[in-house]
Amino acid sequence: MDIVLVRHGVTALNDAGCFIGRTDCGMAEEGFKQAAAVKRFLEGVPFDGIYASPLKRAVQTAEVLGSPFFRDERLAEMNFGIFEGLTYPEIQNQYPEYLHLWNGGYLRYRIPGGESLEAVFIRVEEFIKEIQGNHKRALVISHGGVIRCALSLALSSRDHFYRFRADHGSVSIAAFEADYSYIKAVNLSSKKLDCF
């Protein structure tokens, strides 16, 4: 099964450099342009399952793509807890001790009021296993953290999480077969998608 992973279009808070895991904000004008570029790129590609995060920015992206889709909570971005809505410098100033703990053990450390990256990996893996036998090619509209989890899972290693980019309005593709998985494409950006 191929999973085509689309990151939602950019939001104003993304542009401001804020951590907005579960903050439910809509896309900026540029985000709608990015989603339209993804739609043009994927035109004519058949999908037998389409899923989206329930957060507004992902739902708006899915709506621009124009096909019916299922919302799945497991595709929501990581909950950044007390870091939500803050920029990295603001977190450094307000919560230096928590930031130090998170940077030292990003996979298992749970930000107060939020969740650990390991918890995100677990729900993304559960989602992939659930749909794996049901589709030939599924489209997933989600978030940077979820996409990087899926790509890491395709390589059977959580250690690769920070080695991937998933820009806003980008497309990545991972294949999950019965006994192995691999990556077909990573971070095809909306700027590049317009050239096809």
C-alpha positions in Angstrom: 0.0 0.0 0.0 1.2 3.5 -0.9 0.4 6.3 1.5 0.6 9.7 -0.1 1.3 12.2 2.7 0.3 15.8 2.3 1.2 18.5 4.8 -1.5 21.1 5.3 -1.0 24.6 3.8 0.8 27.2 6.0 -1.0 29.2 8.7 -0.2 32.7 10.0 1.0 31.1 13.3 3.4 28.9 11.3 4.8 32.0 9.6 5.3 33.5 13.0 7.3 30.5 14.1 4.9 29.3 16.8 4.5 25.8 18.0 0.9 25.0 17.0 0.4 21.3 17.5 -3.2 21.2 18.7 -4.0 24.9 18.3 -6.9 24.8 15.8 -6.2 27.6 13.4 -7.0 27.9 9.7 -4.7 28.4 6.7 -3.3 31.7 5.6 -3.9 32.8 2.0 -0.6 31.3 1.0 -1.8 28.0 2.5 -4.7 27.9 0.1 -2.4 28.5 -2.8 -0.2 25.6 -1.6 -3.2 23.3 -1.3 -4.3 24.3 -4.8 -0.8 23.4 -6.1 -1.0 20.0 -4.4 -4.5 19.4 -6.1 -3.0 20.1 -9.5 -0.1 17.8 -8.8 -2.3 14.9 -7.7 -4.9 15.4 -10.4 -5.8 12.1 -12.0 -4.1 10.0 -9.3 -6.6 7.4 -8.0 -7.0 7.0 -4.2 -9.1 4.3 -2.6 -9.0 6.0 0.8 -8.6 9.6 1.9 -8.0 10.6 5.5 -7.3 13.9 7.2 -6.4 15.2 10.6 -9.5 16.8 12.3 -7.6 20.1 12.8 -8.9 23.0 10.8 -5.8 23.6 8.7 -5.7 20.0 7.5 -9.5 19.9 6.9 -9.2 23.1 4.8 -6.4 21.5 2.8 -8.5 18.3 2.3 -11.5 20.4 1.2 -9.4 22.2 -1.4 -8.3 18.8 -2.8 -12.0 18.2 -3.4 -12.7 14.5 -2.6 -14.7 13.1 0.3 -12.4 12.2 3.2 -12.5 10.7 6.7 -11.3 12.6 9.7 -9.1 10.6 12.0 -7.9 11.9 15.4 -4.7 9.8 15.2 -3.5 12.1 12.4 -3.6 15.3 14.5 -0.4 17.0 15.2 1.6 16.5 18.4 0.1 18.2 21.5 2.9 20.6 22.6 1.2 21.4 25.9 2.6 24.5 27.6 4.6 25.2 24.5 1.5 25.7 22.3 1.3 29.1 20.6 4.9 30.1 21.7 7.9 30.6 19.5 11.2 28.8 20.3 12.8 32.0 21.9 9.6 32.4 24.0 9.9 28.8 25.2 13.6 29.4 26.0 12.6 32.4 28.2 9.5 31.0 29.9 10.3 27.3 30.2 14.0 26.7 29.9 14.0 23.7 32.2 11.3 21.9 30.3 12.9 22.8 27.0 16.2 21.3 28.2 14.4 18.1 29.2 12.6 17.9 25.9 15.7 18.5 23.8 17.6 15.8 25.9 14.9 13.2 25.4 12.6 14.3 22.6 11.2 10.9 21.9 10.0 10.0 25.4 9.7 13.3 27.2 6.1 14.5 27.6 5.8 18.2 27.6 3.6 19.3 30.6 0.0 19.4 29.4 1.0 17.7 26.1 2.2 14.4 24.8 5.5 12.7 24.0 6.7 12.1 20.5 6.6 8.4 21.3 2.8 8.7 21.8 2.5 10.3 18.4 4.5 7.4 16.9 2.2 4.9 18.5 -1.0 6.4 17.2 0.5 6.9 13.7 1.7 3.3 13.6 -1.8 2.1 14.8 -3.4 4.1 12.0 -1.1 2.7 9.3 -1.6 -0.9 10.5 -5.4 -0.4 10.5 -5.6 0.8 6.9 -2.7 -1.2 5.5 -4.8 -4.1 4.2 -7.7 -2.0 3.0 -6.1 0.2 0.3 -3.8 0.1 -2.7 -3.1 3.9 -2.4 -4.3 6.1 0.4 -4.1 9.9 0.7 -3.4 11.4 4.1 -3.6 15.1 4.8 -1.9 15.9 8.1 1.0 17.7 9.8 4.8 17.8 9.8 5.2 15.7 12.9 2.8 13.0 11.8 4.4 12.8 8.3 7.9 12.5 9.8 6.6 9.7 12.0 5.2 7.9 9.0 8.4 8.2 7.1 10.4 7.0 10.0 8.1 4.1 10.4 8.7 3.2 6.8 12.3 2.9 7.6 11.6 0.9 10.8 13.4 3.5 13.0 12.2 6.3 15.2 15.7 7.7 15.2 15.2 9.2 11.7 12.4 11.6 12.7 14.5 14.8 12.5 16.2 13.7 9.3 13.1 14.5 7.2 11.5 17.7 6.1 7.9 18.1 5.4 7.3 21.6 4.2 3.8 23.2 4.1 1.9 22.0 1.1 4.5 19.2 0.4 3.9 15.6 -0.8 5.8 12.6 0.5 5.1 9.0 -0.4 5.8 5.8 1.7 5.0 2.2 0.8 3.9 -0.3 3.5 3.9 -3.9 2.3 3.1 -7.0 4.3 6.8 -7.7 5.1 8.7 -4.5 4.4 8.3 -0.8 3.9 10.2 1.9 2.1 10.1 5.6 1.0 9.3 6.6 -2.5 9.5 10.4 -2.2 10.0 13.0 0.4 9.0 16.7 0.6 8.0 17.4 -2.9 7.2 21.1 -2.2 4.4 23.1 -3.6 6.9 25.4 -5.2 8.2 22.5 -7.2 4.8 20.9 -7.8 3.8 23.8 -10.1 6.4 22.7 -12.6 4.6 19.4 -13.5 
